[in-house]
Amino acid sequence: MKNTKLYILTGFLGSGKTTVLLELCRQLKDSRVGVIQNELGKINIDGTILRNDDVRMVEISRGSIFCTCLMQNFIDTLAEMSKENFDYLFVESSGWGDPSNVHELIEEAKQISGIEYDFGGVICFVDALNFPEQVRDLETAQRQLKHCNLAVITKVDLADDSAVEHVRELIREINPVCEILTSAMADMDYSFLRKDITIYQWSEDEASTNSSKNKPKTLFLEYEGEVDGEELKRFLRELAPLAFRVKGFCLLKDAGWTQVDLVGDTIDYKPCDPFSASQLVLISKVGPQIIRPAIAAWEANVSSPMRLKN
C-alpha cells in the first residue's frame, strides 16, 4: 500500500484556504482525495462548501485541531484515514489554528495506525489585504507563518503591487526560508504538488498556543424568510470592527440564496445552492461583548427579525 501524501493548510480567518482547496480537489479529480475540515464553531460553513461525492471528508468542529480540546480527535482521525489508501489528504485547519505541534501529532497518529504518511508540508495562506494588521496584533498569524514550508499570498487581484511586496517582506521577517507564491481566486502555481517543499523548514515543533481559554467567541445568527441585500451589507459594515470574520448562507430578496463573507472591510456575495436555513457565523474580536452591538446593528439596519445563539 502506498503512503498517502499529506498537506496541512493553515492561514488566518478568511485568508482563502477553502477557495484553494476547492481548486485542488478539482485538479486532482482523478485521484483519491480525502479532506479533514476543521471549524471553530459548531456550524461548519466551509465544510458545506467543500462537500461533494468525489471527496471523502471528515469534519472536526468547535475548536482547533492543534488544541488539547480536539487534539486527540485529530490524531485518531489521521490514524483512521491513513488506512483508506488516499492519494492525497488535505487538512484544512481553522483560521485560529496554530500548527506549531503538527509534526508531533502526525507522529502520534503513526504510532496508533502503524502507517506513515508521506508528509508534503504545511501551506500557510496569507491575505494580501488584511495580513499586515493581523500579524501586528495576533500571535496566531505569526505562528502559522513560522511553521510553514510554503506561504501563498492570496487576493493579489485586490491589492496593488506595493501592498503585495509589503506582505512578502513581512513574511520574510518571520520565515526567511519558506517558498512564496501568489494567488488570485485560486489561480496559482500548483507545481508544489510535484516538489519536496519540506526542505524549506524554518522552525522545530513547539507547544501550540491554541487553548480553550483563548478560542474566539463564536455566535450564530439565523432568520426566517428573505432580507434585503443592501440592508444586510449595512449590518455587516457596522459589525466589521468587532468581528474577525462573518460567513454563511443567506436568502436575499434581490439575489436568492447567497454565500456571504466578511473579512476585514471586504464584503463578498456570491450565488450558492439553497441551504437549510439562513445562517451567519460571527467570529468575535471582543468576546461576548459583540452580542449587544450585533443585536443593535441588526435592528437598526435590517427589517426582518433574527435569532442570535451561542
Protein Blocks (a to p, Z undefined) as FASTA:
>chain_A
ZZddddddeddehiommmmmmmmmmmmmmpccddddddfblbdfklmmmpcfkbccddde
hiafkbmklmmmmmmmmmmmmmnopabdcddddfkbccklmmmmmmmmmmmnopacddfb
jcddddfklmmmmmmmmmklmmmmmmpcbdcdehklmpcfklmmmmmmmmmmmmmmbccd
ddeehiacfklmmpcfklmcfbdcdddfbdfklgccddddddehjddfklmmmmmmmmmm
mpfbdcdddddfklopaddddehjbccdddddddfbdcdddddfkljmlmmmmmmmmmmm
mmbdcdddZZ
